[in-house]
Amino acid sequence: MDIMFPALTSLSDHDIDVVVDAVTEWCSQHHCDIQSCRGQFALAVAVDAVQSSANYDTLLQHLSEKLGEQ
């Protein structure tokens, strides 16, 4: 997975699980693939959010607020 998503290499295993779960859910809600441009952007936003605050409980909400209906 690290090769497909290099942004994840800086995270712990737990953080990776949280980020992937949140981005997968966001992508599902917005009908896009995690490997698409939108999915990759959501992944980058999620990694940045976890590195900044590690507020796991609101990560999906943070993605929705930051990304809106892109």
Backbone as CSV, one residue per row, in Angstrom:
resi,resn,N_x,N_y,N_z,CA_x,CA_y,CA_z,C_x,C_y,C_z
1,MET,0.819,-1.186,0.000,0.000,0.000,0.000,0.868,1.258,0.000
2,ASP,2.007,1.236,0.633,2.860,2.414,0.688,3.299,2.884,-0.689
3,ILE,3.438,1.964,-1.625,3.838,2.344,-2.978,2.701,3.077,-3.678
4,MET,1.475,2.606,-3.486,0.320,3.263,-4.088,0.040,4.597,-3.413
5,PHE,0.274,4.691,-2.123,-0.059,5.874,-1.348,1.158,6.328,-0.550
6,PRO,2.123,6.972,-1.201,3.359,7.352,-0.506,3.126,8.281,0.680
7,ALA,2.036,9.022,0.690,1.764,9.929,1.808,1.589,9.169,3.121
8,LEU,1.252,7.890,3.031,1.010,7.105,4.234,2.290,6.656,4.930
9,THR,3.423,6.753,4.272,4.664,6.212,4.833,5.088,6.905,6.116
10,SER,4.634,8.118,6.333,5.027,8.852,7.533,4.126,8.559,8.732
11,LEU,3.113,7.734,8.561,2.144,7.475,9.621,2.379,6.138,10.312
12,SER,1.875,6.038,11.539,1.900,4.763,12.259,0.853,3.836,11.650
13,ASP,0.924,2.562,11.981,-0.057,1.597,11.464,-1.473,2.003,11.863
14,HIS,-1.644,2.454,13.094,-2.972,2.874,13.562,-3.466,4.070,12.753
15,ASP,-2.597,5.055,12.548,-2.979,6.238,11.776,-3.337,5.868,10.341
16,ILE,-2.593,4.940,9.761,-2.890,4.485,8.398,-4.281,3.879,8.347
17,ASP,-4.605,3.026,9.311,-5.934,2.410,9.348,-7.029,3.471,9.443
18,VAL,-6.833,4.452,10.313,-7.825,5.516,10.501,-7.990,6.322,9.219
19,VAL,-6.876,6.699,8.602,-6.916,7.497,7.377,-7.584,6.720,6.245
20,VAL,-7.176,5.494,6.034,-7.747,4.699,4.941,-9.244,4.476,5.159
21,ASP,-9.649,4.195,6.397,-11.078,4.007,6.674,-11.871,5.277,6.378
22,ALA,-11.369,6.425,6.830,-12.078,7.684,6.615,-12.143,8.038,5.128
23,VAL,-11.038,7.881,4.434,-11.010,8.221,3.006,-11.872,7.248,2.204
24,THR,-11.843,5.992,2.555,-12.692,5.006,1.875,-14.160,5.364,2.051
25,GLU,-14.538,5.750,3.267,-15.925,6.150,3.529,-16.269,7.421,2.759
26,TRP,-15.364,8.413,2.783,-15.619,9.651,2.053,-15.787,9.364,0.558
27,CYS,-14.909,8.540,0.016,-14.984,8.193,-1.407,-16.295,7.476,-1.727
28,SER,-16.720,6.602,-0.835,-17.988,5.896,-1.038,-19.150,6.887,-1.063
29,GLN,-19.137,7.827,-0.133,-20.213,8.824,-0.068,-20.219,9.742,-1.293
30,HIS,-19.053,9.942,-1.886,-18.948,10.864,-3.011,-18.741,10.150,-4.352
31,HIS,-18.960,8.853,-4.346,-18.953,8.044,-5.569,-17.677,8.206,-6.389
32,CYS,-16.546,8.069,-5.693,-15.278,8.107,-6.411,-14.373,6.999,-5.873
33,ASP,-13.371,6.663,-6.621,-12.422,5.629,-6.244,-11.284,6.255,-5.453
34,ILE,-10.772,5.555,-4.471,-9.678,6.073,-3.657,-8.425,6.310,-4.501
35,GLN,-8.316,5.628,-5.628,-7.154,5.806,-6.500,-7.361,6.915,-7.540
36,SER,-8.547,7.506,-7.556,-8.809,8.612,-8.490,-8.130,9.881,-7.975
37,CYS,-8.166,10.918,-8.781,-7.594,12.207,-8.362,-8.293,12.719,-7.102
38,ARG,-9.612,12.629,-7.079,-10.364,13.071,-5.889,-10.002,12.236,-4.671
39,GLY,-9.875,10.939,-4.859,-9.513,10.057,-3.760,-8.121,10.343,-3.233
40,GLN,-7.194,10.592,-4.133,-5.820,10.909,-3.733,-5.754,12.244,-2.993
41,PHE,-6.553,13.209,-3.445,-6.589,14.493,-2.769,-7.187,14.333,-1.368
42,ALA,-8.252,13.550,-1.260,-8.855,13.276,0.051,-7.847,12.594,0.967
43,LEU,-7.070,11.690,0.410,-6.042,10.999,1.185,-5.005,11.994,1.705
44,ALA,-4.574,12.896,0.856,-3.585,13.897,1.271,-4.144,14.798,2.366
45,VAL,-5.394,15.195,2.230,-6.037,16.039,3.242,-6.140,15.281,4.566
46,ALA,-6.499,14.005,4.500,-6.631,13.194,5.712,-5.287,12.992,6.398
47,VAL,-4.245,12.721,5.631,-2.903,12.550,6.203,-2.477,13.845,6.885
48,ASP,-2.692,14.955,6.220,-2.333,16.247,6.801,-3.095,16.497,8.102
49,ALA,-4.378,16.166,8.103,-5.202,16.375,9.296,-4.720,15.510,10.460
50,VAL,-4.396,14.261,10.182,-3.929,13.362,11.243,-2.571,13.827,11.770
51,GLN,-1.706,14.260,10.883,-0.397,14.738,11.315,-0.513,16.032,12.117
52,SER,-1.512,16.845,11.814,-1.685,18.127,12.490,-2.324,17.988,13.861
53,SER,-3.364,17.142,13.946,-4.114,17.112,15.196,-4.420,15.721,15.715
54,ALA,-4.363,14.725,14.866,-4.675,13.345,15.247,-6.033,13.240,15.932
55,ASN,-6.997,14.029,15.479,-8.351,13.937,16.008,-9.125,12.930,15.160
56,TYR,-8.974,11.672,15.526,-9.512,10.566,14.728,-11.030,10.585,14.628
57,ASP,-11.696,11.021,15.695,-13.151,10.951,15.747,-13.831,11.870,14.744
58,THR,-13.160,12.929,14.350,-13.784,13.890,13.447,-13.126,13.922,12.066
59,LEU,-12.318,12.920,11.751,-11.590,12.935,10.485,-12.530,12.924,9.281
60,LEU,-13.540,12.082,9.286,-14.477,12.036,8.157,-15.214,13.370,8.027
61,GLN,-15.613,13.950,9.136,-16.266,15.256,9.115,-15.313,16.314,8.567
62,HIS,-14.058,16.247,8.981,-13.045,17.185,8.486,-12.902,17.072,6.968
63,LEU,-12.875,15.853,6.467,-12.779,15.650,5.014,-13.970,16.279,4.303
64,SER,-15.150,16.059,4.837,-16.355,16.599,4.205,-16.325,18.123,4.200
65,GLU,-15.858,18.711,5.309,-15.802,20.172,5.382,-14.731,20.731,4.431
66,LYS,-13.553,20.091,4.400,-12.462,20.585,3.576,-12.716,20.373,2.086
67,LEU,-13.312,19.244,1.752,-13.456,18.867,0.348,-14.824,19.194,-0.226
68,GLY,-15.791,19.354,0.626,-17.135,19.678,0.169,-17.606,18.708,-0.889
69,GLU,-18.171,19.226,-1.941,-18.708,18.396,-3.027,-17.814,18.421,-4.247
70,GLN,-16.513,18.490,-4.025,-15.575,18.546,-5.164,-15.806,17.405,-6.115
